Amino acid sequence: MRRSTRKGYIQVKGGKVWYSISGRNKSLPPIIVLHGGPGASHYYMKPLRGLASERPVILYDQLGCGKSDKLKDKSLWTIEHYTEELDDIRNALGLERLHILGQSWGAMVAVEYMLTRAPKGVISLVLSAPSLSAPRWHEDCRSLILEMSEKDCRIIMDSEASGNFNSSAYRRATFAFYRKHLCRLKPWPVCVMRTLMSLRKDIYNYMWGPSEFTITGTLKDYDRSDELENIDKPVLFTCGRYDDATPESTEYFHMMTPRSEFVVFEDASHMHHVEKTRLYLNTVRSFLARAEEFEVVS
């Protein structure tokens, strides 16, 4: 019997990228999954393999992350590199028609890919907990920090003012924020813990900053929200009710994108695909089917 999962490496600029394909013997168009970060890995995106009962699901670790080669060349720590990497993976795997799912920073890569490379064969996008405007993210997180305890709020503000992010107090306050806005499950699942423990902090700090809510890296001015009107494919935006990719901002992105839908997952946060896996998969599954039906009709 033919095995339904395949794993391997693909040569891209700067090294080799690890990938896996689940459900590769299924007939529906594949979906490729772009993990968050920058500097995270595929581990916490494993629940997406639940879609492999009807279509191939491709997970991969961006160069420098997870099981891929440990990229140390900072000149490649750019969104331009990671969009080119996506093209290289598509070409190597022969993915002529596909759906793209990006989570958090992965949504940023997906949007950048669509806007700058005008790729053919993309049927739809799923943008979960999307980070598409760093300035807007910063402002949203200011509001969320003010909802924390007075002590944690003061610790975060003082750390940002001094530039000292190495104290145990800052780490505790960060963890309190993450418990509410990153993943609300107790305890955190193995896939989440493995992702956080394998995070390439050098890449994350360089491109984003010391935490989800403190943006000091090269992406601090990134904003594509005004260009979303140029995406002419069906798009599904999702977020959690307590997401740091807030419902208000995610809905704003939805309103800026012509052929888009918007879903909020209650009692969930940034990793709502982990917190509400069955509902999330059913939501995505239904959206993909509609996008494929529209493609056939049009």
Sine and cosine of phi, psi and omega as CSV:
sin_phi,cos_phi,sin_psi,cos_psi,sin_omega,cos_omega
0.00,0.00,0.71,-0.71,-0.05,-1.00
-0.94,0.35,0.76,-0.65,0.00,-1.00
-0.94,0.35,0.65,-0.76,-0.08,-1.00
-1.00,-0.01,-0.10,0.99,0.00,-1.00
-0.87,-0.50,0.70,-0.71,0.03,-1.00
-0.77,-0.64,0.65,-0.76,0.03,-1.00
-0.76,-0.65,0.44,-0.90,0.02,-1.00
0.00,-1.00,-0.26,-0.96,-0.01,-1.00
-0.76,-0.65,0.55,-0.83,0.02,-1.00
-0.83,-0.57,0.75,-0.66,0.04,-1.00
-0.97,0.23,0.82,-0.57,0.11,-0.99
-0.78,-0.63,0.06,-1.00,0.05,-1.00
-0.87,0.49,0.86,-0.51,0.06,-1.00
0.98,-0.19,-0.18,0.98,0.00,-1.00
0.42,-0.91,-0.32,-0.95,-0.04,-1.00
-0.93,-0.38,0.65,-0.76,-0.01,-1.00
-0.96,-0.29,0.76,-0.65,0.06,-1.00
-0.99,0.15,0.62,-0.78,0.05,-1.00
-0.59,-0.81,0.32,-0.95,0.17,-0.99
-0.65,-0.76,0.56,-0.83,0.08,-1.00
-0.85,-0.53,0.90,-0.44,0.09,-1.00
-0.98,-0.19,0.57,-0.82,0.00,-1.00
0.92,0.39,0.55,0.84,-0.10,-0.99
-0.93,0.37,-0.21,0.98,0.04,-1.00
-1.00,-0.05,0.08,1.00,0.01,-1.00
-0.99,0.11,0.42,-0.91,-0.19,-0.98
-1.00,-0.09,-0.34,0.94,-0.02,-1.00
-0.95,0.30,0.40,-0.92,-0.02,-1.00
-0.83,0.55,0.61,-0.79,-0.06,-1.00
-0.96,0.29,0.29,-0.96,0.13,-0.99
-0.81,-0.59,0.75,-0.66,0.03,-1.00
-0.96,-0.28,0.68,-0.74,-0.15,-0.99
-0.94,-0.35,0.82,-0.58,0.01,-1.00
-0.96,-0.27,0.91,-0.41,-0.06,-1.00
-0.97,0.24,0.20,-0.98,-0.03,-1.00
-0.99,0.10,-0.25,-0.97,-0.05,-1.00
0.62,-0.78,-0.84,-0.54,-0.07,1.00
-0.89,0.45,0.53,-0.85,0.04,-1.00
0.98,-0.20,0.01,1.00,0.03,-1.00
-0.99,0.12,-0.47,-0.89,-0.08,-1.00
-0.39,-0.92,0.01,-1.00,-0.11,-0.99
-0.98,0.20,-0.23,0.97,-0.23,-0.97
-0.81,0.59,-0.73,0.68,-0.07,-1.00
-0.97,0.25,-0.12,0.99,0.05,-1.00
-1.00,-0.07,0.05,1.00,-0.02,-1.00
-0.85,0.53,-0.50,0.87,0.06,-1.00
-0.83,0.56,-0.40,0.92,0.01,-1.00
-0.91,0.41,-0.29,0.96,0.06,-1.00
-0.91,0.42,-0.18,0.98,0.10,-1.00
-0.89,0.45,-0.33,0.94,0.05,-1.00
-0.99,0.15,-0.11,0.99,-0.08,-1.00
-0.96,0.29,-0.08,1.00,0.07,-1.00
-0.94,0.33,-0.31,0.95,0.01,-1.00
-0.77,-0.63,-0.21,0.98,-0.03,-1.00
-0.44,-0.90,0.41,-0.91,0.10,-0.99
-0.90,0.43,0.68,-0.74,0.05,-1.00
-0.87,-0.50,0.88,-0.48,-0.03,-1.00
-0.97,-0.24,0.88,-0.48,0.16,-0.99
-0.96,-0.29,0.56,-0.83,0.11,-0.99
-0.47,-0.88,0.38,-0.93,0.08,-1.00
-0.98,-0.17,0.85,-0.52,0.04,-1.00
-0.84,0.54,0.49,-0.87,-0.07,-1.00
-0.82,0.58,0.74,-0.67,-0.06,-1.00
1.00,-0.10,-0.14,0.99,-0.13,-0.99
-0.87,-0.49,0.43,-0.90,0.13,-0.99
0.77,0.63,-0.84,-0.54,-0.06,-1.00
-1.00,0.00,-0.02,1.00,0.03,-1.00
-0.99,0.17,0.22,-0.98,0.00,-1.00
-0.84,0.54,0.56,-0.83,-0.09,-1.00
-0.99,0.11,0.99,0.13,-0.02,-1.00
-0.87,0.50,0.81,-0.58,0.02,-1.00
-0.87,-0.49,-0.08,1.00,0.00,-1.00
-0.98,0.18,0.97,-0.25,-0.08,-1.00
-0.89,0.45,-0.35,0.94,0.02,-1.00
-0.92,0.40,-0.28,0.96,0.03,-1.00
-0.98,-0.19,0.02,1.00,0.05,-1.00
-1.00,0.10,0.92,0.39,-0.05,-1.00
-0.66,-0.75,0.41,-0.91,0.06,-1.00
-0.92,0.39,-0.49,0.87,0.04,-1.00
-0.89,0.46,-0.65,0.76,0.03,-1.00
-0.90,0.44,-0.69,0.73,-0.10,-1.00
-0.96,0.29,-0.41,0.91,0.12,-0.99
-0.97,0.25,-0.61,0.79,0.08,-1.00
-0.90,0.44,-0.62,0.79,0.03,-1.00
-0.86,0.51,-0.66,0.75,0.03,-1.00
-0.87,0.49,-0.67,0.74,0.07,-1.00
-0.87,0.49,-0.69,0.73,0.00,-1.00
-0.88,0.47,-0.65,0.76,0.00,-1.00
-0.92,0.39,-0.69,0.73,0.04,-1.00
-0.85,0.53,-0.72,0.70,-0.03,-1.00
-0.90,0.43,-0.67,0.74,-0.03,-1.00
-0.91,0.40,-0.58,0.82,-0.04,-1.00
-1.00,-0.09,-0.02,1.00,0.02,-1.00
0.91,0.42,0.65,0.76,-0.05,-1.00
-1.00,0.02,0.99,0.17,-0.05,-1.00
-0.96,0.27,-0.66,0.75,0.05,-1.00
-0.85,-0.53,0.75,-0.66,-0.07,-1.00
-0.27,-0.96,0.27,-0.96,0.21,-0.98
-0.97,-0.23,0.49,-0.87,0.05,-1.00
-0.87,-0.50,0.78,-0.62,0.08,-1.00
-0.88,-0.47,0.86,-0.51,0.03,-1.00
-0.87,-0.49,0.73,-0.68,0.01,-1.00
-0.92,-0.38,0.81,-0.59,0.05,-1.00
0.86,0.51,-0.89,-0.45,0.08,-1.00
-0.86,0.51,-0.52,0.85,0.05,-1.00
-0.88,0.47,-0.54,0.84,0.08,-1.00
-0.92,0.40,-0.59,0.81,0.05,-1.00
-0.89,0.46,-0.69,0.72,0.03,-1.00
-0.89,0.46,-0.68,0.73,-0.02,-1.00
-0.88,0.47,-0.71,0.70,0.00,-1.00
-0.92,0.39,-0.68,0.73,0.04,-1.00
-0.87,0.50,-0.65,0.76,0.03,-1.00
-0.87,0.50,-0.72,0.69,-0.02,-1.00
-0.92,0.38,-0.62,0.78,-0.10,-0.99
-0.99,0.17,-0.50,0.86,-0.11,-0.99
-0.97,-0.25,-0.37,0.93,-0.09,-1.00
-0.92,-0.40,-0.10,0.99,0.02,-1.00
0.67,0.74,0.83,0.55,-0.11,-0.99
-0.95,0.31,0.56,-0.83,0.08,-1.00
-1.00,-0.04,0.44,-0.90,0.13,-0.99
1.00,0.05,0.01,1.00,0.04,-1.00
-0.99,0.13,0.88,-0.48,-0.04,-1.00
-0.99,0.15,-0.69,0.72,-0.02,-1.00
-0.34,-0.94,0.19,-0.98,0.08,-1.00
-0.83,-0.55,0.64,-0.77,0.22,-0.98
-0.89,-0.45,0.88,-0.48,-0.05,-1.00
-0.90,-0.44,0.97,-0.22,-0.09,-1.00
-0.97,-0.23,0.75,-0.66,-0.06,-1.00
0.74,0.67,0.80,0.59,-0.20,-0.98
-0.95,0.32,0.69,-0.72,0.15,-0.99
-0.95,-0.30,0.99,-0.14,-0.09,-1.00
-0.86,-0.51,-0.12,0.99,0.05,-1.00
-0.55,-0.84,0.97,-0.26,-0.01,-1.00
-0.89,0.46,-0.66,0.75,0.05,-1.00
-0.88,0.48,-0.64,0.77,0.03,-1.00
-0.92,0.39,-0.64,0.77,0.05,-1.00
-0.86,0.52,-0.70,0.71,0.00,-1.00
-0.85,0.53,-0.74,0.68,-0.02,-1.00
-0.91,0.42,-0.65,0.76,0.04,-1.00
-0.87,0.49,-0.69,0.72,-0.02,-1.00
-0.93,0.37,-0.50,0.86,0.09,-1.00
-0.85,0.52,-0.69,0.72,-0.01,-1.00
-0.91,0.41,-0.65,0.76,0.00,-1.00
-0.92,0.38,-0.59,0.81,0.03,-1.00
-0.90,0.43,-0.62,0.78,0.00,-1.00
-0.92,0.39,-0.30,0.95,0.06,-1.00
-1.00,0.08,-0.15,0.99,0.00,-1.00
-0.97,0.22,0.07,-1.00,0.07,-1.00
-0.87,0.49,0.46,-0.89,0.00,-1.00
-0.84,0.54,-0.61,0.79,-0.01,-1.00
-0.90,0.43,-0.77,0.64,-0.03,-1.00
-0.91,0.41,-0.63,0.78,0.04,-1.00
-0.87,0.50,-0.71,0.70,-0.01,-1.00
-0.91,0.42,-0.65,0.76,0.02,-1.00
-0.87,0.49,-0.72,0.70,-0.02,-1.00
-0.90,0.43,-0.72,0.69,-0.01,-1.00
-0.89,0.46,-0.67,0.74,0.01,-1.00
-0.92,0.40,-0.63,0.77,0.01,-1.00
-0.91,0.42,-0.66,0.75,0.02,-1.00
-0.92,0.40,-0.60,0.80,0.00,-1.00
-0.93,0.38,-0.61,0.79,-0.05,-1.00
-1.00,0.02,-0.35,0.94,-0.08,-1.00
0.98,0.19,0.21,0.98,0.02,-1.00
-0.99,-0.15,0.96,-0.28,-0.04,-1.00
-0.93,-0.38,0.30,0.95,-0.10,-1.00
-0.96,-0.27,0.01,1.00,-0.06,-1.00
-0.97,0.23,0.44,-0.90,0.05,-1.00
-0.91,0.41,-0.51,0.86,0.02,-1.00
-0.91,0.43,-0.67,0.74,0.04,-1.00
-0.90,0.43,-0.66,0.75,0.02,-1.00
-0.89,0.45,-0.64,0.77,0.01,-1.00
-0.91,0.40,-0.67,0.75,0.01,-1.00
-0.92,0.39,-0.62,0.78,0.05,-1.00
-0.88,0.48,-0.69,0.72,0.00,-1.00
-0.89,0.45,-0.62,0.79,0.03,-1.00
-0.89,0.46,-0.65,0.76,0.05,-1.00
-0.90,0.44,-0.71,0.71,-0.05,-1.00
-0.91,0.41,-0.58,0.82,0.01,-1.00
-0.88,0.48,-0.50,0.86,-0.02,-1.00
-1.00,-0.08,-0.59,0.81,-0.20,-0.98
-0.90,-0.44,-0.21,0.98,0.02,-1.00
-0.99,-0.17,-0.82,0.58,0.06,-1.00
-0.47,-0.88,0.84,-0.55,-0.12,-0.99
-0.99,-0.10,-0.02,1.00,0.02,-1.00
-0.95,0.32,0.57,-0.82,0.05,-1.00
-0.75,-0.66,0.86,-0.51,-0.14,0.99
-0.96,0.27,0.18,-0.98,0.09,-1.00
-0.91,0.41,0.68,-0.74,0.01,-1.00
-0.88,0.47,0.36,-0.93,-0.01,-1.00
-0.83,0.55,-0.65,0.76,-0.05,-1.00
-0.89,0.45,-0.55,0.83,0.04,-1.00
-0.96,0.28,-0.72,0.69,0.02,-1.00
-0.87,0.49,-0.66,0.75,-0.01,-1.00
-0.91,0.42,-0.60,0.80,0.04,-1.00
-0.91,0.42,-0.73,0.69,-0.02,-1.00
-0.92,0.40,-0.60,0.80,-0.01,-1.00
-0.95,0.31,-0.43,0.90,-0.02,-1.00
-0.99,-0.15,0.08,1.00,-0.03,-1.00
-0.84,0.54,0.77,-0.64,0.11,-0.99
-0.98,0.19,1.00,-0.05,-0.10,-1.00
-0.91,0.42,-0.46,0.89,0.02,-1.00
-0.92,0.38,-0.67,0.74,0.05,-1.00
-0.92,0.39,-0.71,0.70,-0.02,-1.00
-0.86,0.51,-0.75,0.66,-0.02,-1.00
-0.90,0.43,-0.65,0.76,-0.05,-1.00
-0.92,0.40,-0.68,0.73,-0.09,-1.00
-1.00,-0.02,-0.54,0.84,-0.07,-1.00
-0.89,-0.46,-0.92,0.40,-0.01,-1.00
0.40,-0.92,-0.17,-0.98,-0.07,-1.00
-0.97,0.26,-0.25,0.97,-0.01,-1.00
-0.37,-0.93,0.10,-0.99,0.05,-1.00
-0.85,0.52,-0.56,0.83,-0.17,-0.99
-0.97,-0.24,-0.06,1.00,0.04,-1.00
-0.89,-0.45,0.96,-0.28,-0.12,-0.99
-0.97,-0.26,0.94,-0.33,-0.02,-1.00
-0.81,-0.58,-0.05,1.00,-0.14,-0.99
-1.00,0.03,-0.20,-0.98,-0.09,-1.00
-0.92,0.40,-0.29,0.96,0.00,-1.00
-1.00,-0.07,0.13,0.99,-0.17,-0.99
-0.89,0.46,-0.38,0.92,0.01,-1.00
-0.95,-0.31,0.13,0.99,-0.07,-1.00
-0.91,0.42,0.73,-0.68,0.02,-1.00
-0.33,-0.94,0.91,-0.41,0.06,-1.00
-0.91,-0.42,0.19,0.98,-0.12,-0.99
-0.87,0.49,-0.57,0.82,-0.02,-1.00
-0.97,0.26,-0.14,0.99,-0.02,-1.00
-0.95,-0.30,0.04,1.00,-0.03,-1.00
-0.89,0.46,-0.41,0.91,0.02,-1.00
-0.89,0.45,-0.27,0.96,-0.02,-1.00
-1.00,0.03,-0.04,1.00,0.05,-1.00
-1.00,0.03,0.89,-0.45,-0.12,-0.99
-0.97,-0.26,0.40,0.91,0.03,-1.00
-0.93,-0.38,0.37,-0.93,0.13,-0.99
-0.87,0.49,0.70,-0.72,-0.03,-1.00
-0.75,-0.67,0.73,-0.69,0.13,-0.99
-0.94,-0.33,0.87,-0.49,0.11,-0.99
-0.99,-0.16,0.74,-0.67,0.07,-1.00
-0.74,-0.68,0.47,-0.88,0.12,-0.99
-0.39,-0.92,0.20,-0.98,0.10,-0.99
-1.00,-0.10,0.39,-0.92,-0.01,-1.00
-0.85,0.53,-0.56,0.83,-0.04,-1.00
-0.96,-0.29,0.33,0.94,-0.06,-1.00
-0.90,0.44,0.59,-0.80,0.19,-0.98
-0.97,0.26,-0.29,0.96,0.32,-0.95
-1.00,0.09,0.99,0.12,-0.28,-0.96
-0.89,0.46,0.45,-0.89,0.09,-1.00
-0.83,0.56,-0.58,0.81,-0.01,-1.00
-0.90,0.43,-0.71,0.70,0.00,-1.00
-0.95,0.31,-0.63,0.78,0.02,-1.00
-0.90,0.44,-0.63,0.77,0.07,-1.00
-0.91,0.41,-0.59,0.81,0.06,-1.00
-0.87,0.49,-0.71,0.71,0.04,-1.00
-0.87,0.48,-0.66,0.75,0.06,-1.00
-0.86,0.51,-0.71,0.71,-0.02,-1.00
-0.91,0.40,-0.43,0.90,0.01,-1.00
-0.99,0.11,-0.19,0.98,-0.10,-1.00
-0.94,-0.35,0.89,-0.45,-0.18,-0.98
-0.82,0.57,-0.77,0.63,-0.14,-0.99
-0.96,-0.28,0.85,0.53,-0.13,-0.99
-0.84,-0.54,0.34,-0.94,0.09,-1.00
-0.82,-0.58,0.29,-0.96,-0.11,-0.99
-0.60,-0.80,0.79,-0.61,0.00,-1.00
-0.72,-0.69,0.74,-0.67,0.10,-0.99
-0.95,-0.31,0.76,-0.65,0.04,-1.00
-0.99,-0.12,0.88,-0.48,-0.06,-1.00
-0.95,0.32,0.46,-0.89,0.01,-1.00
0.78,0.63,0.64,0.77,-0.02,-1.00
-0.59,-0.81,0.19,-0.98,-0.06,-1.00
-0.69,-0.72,-0.63,-0.77,-0.14,-0.99
-0.88,0.47,-0.60,0.80,0.01,-1.00
-0.98,-0.17,0.77,0.64,-0.04,-1.00
-0.90,0.44,-0.35,0.94,0.08,-1.00
-0.94,0.34,-0.37,0.93,0.09,-1.00
-1.00,0.00,-0.65,0.76,-0.06,-1.00
-0.95,0.32,-0.59,0.81,-0.06,-1.00
-0.79,-0.62,0.82,0.57,-0.19,-0.98
-0.85,0.53,-0.77,0.64,-0.07,-1.00
-0.88,0.47,-0.73,0.68,0.00,-1.00
-0.90,0.43,-0.65,0.76,0.01,-1.00
-0.89,0.46,-0.75,0.66,-0.02,-1.00
-0.89,0.46,-0.66,0.76,0.03,-1.00
-0.90,0.43,-0.62,0.79,0.03,-1.00
-0.90,0.43,-0.72,0.69,0.01,-1.00
-0.91,0.41,-0.69,0.73,-0.02,-1.00
-0.85,0.53,-0.71,0.71,0.00,-1.00
-0.91,0.42,-0.66,0.75,0.02,-1.00
-0.90,0.44,-0.70,0.71,0.00,-1.00
-0.87,0.49,-0.65,0.76,0.02,-1.00
-0.89,0.46,-0.67,0.74,0.02,-1.00
-0.91,0.42,-0.66,0.75,0.00,-1.00
-0.90,0.44,-0.65,0.76,0.02,-1.00
-0.93,0.37,-0.62,0.79,0.04,-1.00
-0.90,0.43,-0.68,0.74,0.02,-1.00
-0.89,0.45,-0.64,0.77,-0.01,-1.00
-0.88,0.47,-0.66,0.75,0.01,-1.00
-0.91,0.40,-0.70,0.71,-0.03,-1.00
-0.90,0.43,-0.67,0.74,-0.05,-1.00
-0.97,0.24,0.00,0.00,0.00,0.00
